[in-house]
Amino acid sequence: MAITRLQILNNKKSALMKQQIREIAKLLAESPPKEEKARIKAEALIRDDDTVEACEILALNCELLAERVPLISHCK
């Protein structure tokens, strides 16, 4: 169940990140470019990317744990 929730969270964050990338591109394409706003949004985007990567690692560890629990209980 945790794995499914993490995957949903990853999908949601990924979709938001794509939207943020488009917004950053629009800010930089304006005349004059709004570099400061784009920089702030880019920093938030990097933090979100780190969060997605952490969730992926957490999901892998959950899968590993789910596979090992039956093996451990079988050995006892």
C-alpha positions as CSV (number, residue, x, y, z in Angstrom):
1,M,0.0,0.0,0.0
2,A,2.9,2.4,0.8
3,I,4.4,1.6,-2.6
4,T,1.2,2.6,-4.4
5,R,1.0,5.9,-2.5
6,L,4.6,6.7,-3.2
7,Q,4.0,6.0,-6.9
8,I,1.0,8.3,-6.9
9,L,3.0,11.0,-5.2
10,N,5.8,10.6,-7.8
11,N,3.4,10.8,-10.7
12,K,1.7,13.9,-9.2
13,K,5.1,15.6,-8.5
14,S,6.4,14.8,-12.0
15,A,3.4,16.3,-13.6
16,L,3.7,19.5,-11.5
17,M,7.4,19.6,-12.3
18,K,6.7,19.6,-16.1
19,Q,4.3,22.4,-15.6
20,Q,6.9,24.4,-13.6
21,I,9.5,23.9,-16.3
22,R,7.1,25.4,-18.8
23,E,6.4,28.4,-16.5
24,I,10.1,29.0,-16.0
25,A,10.6,28.9,-19.8
26,K,7.8,31.5,-20.2
27,L,9.4,33.8,-17.6
28,L,12.7,33.7,-19.3
29,A,11.1,34.2,-22.8
30,E,9.4,37.4,-21.7
31,S,10.8,40.7,-22.6
32,P,12.5,41.7,-20.4
33,P,13.2,38.3,-18.8
34,K,12.1,37.8,-15.2
35,E,15.3,36.1,-14.2
36,E,14.8,36.4,-10.4
37,K,11.4,34.8,-10.5
38,A,12.7,32.1,-12.8
39,R,15.6,31.4,-10.4
40,I,13.3,31.1,-7.4
41,K,11.0,28.7,-9.3
42,A,14.0,26.7,-10.5
43,E,15.2,26.3,-6.9
44,A,11.8,25.0,-6.0
45,L,11.9,22.7,-9.0
46,I,15.3,21.3,-7.9
47,R,13.9,20.6,-4.4
48,D,10.9,18.8,-5.9
49,D,13.2,16.7,-8.0
50,D,15.2,15.7,-4.9
51,T,11.9,14.8,-3.2
52,V,10.9,12.6,-6.1
53,E,14.2,10.8,-6.1
54,A,13.9,10.2,-2.4
55,C,10.4,8.8,-2.8
56,E,11.7,6.5,-5.5
57,I,14.5,5.2,-3.2
58,L,11.9,4.8,-0.4
59,A,9.6,2.8,-2.7
60,L,12.5,0.5,-3.7
61,N,13.2,-0.1,0.0
62,C,9.5,-0.8,0.7
63,E,9.4,-3.3,-2.1
64,L,12.6,-5.0,-0.8
65,L,11.1,-5.1,2.7
66,A,7.8,-6.6,1.4
67,E,9.8,-9.3,-0.3
68,R,12.0,-10.1,2.6
69,V,9.3,-10.2,5.4
70,P,7.8,-13.6,4.1
71,L,11.3,-15.0,3.9
72,I,12.2,-14.0,7.4
73,S,8.9,-15.3,8.8
74,H,9.4,-18.6,6.9
75,C,12.8,-19.1,8.4
76,K,11.6,-18.9,12.0
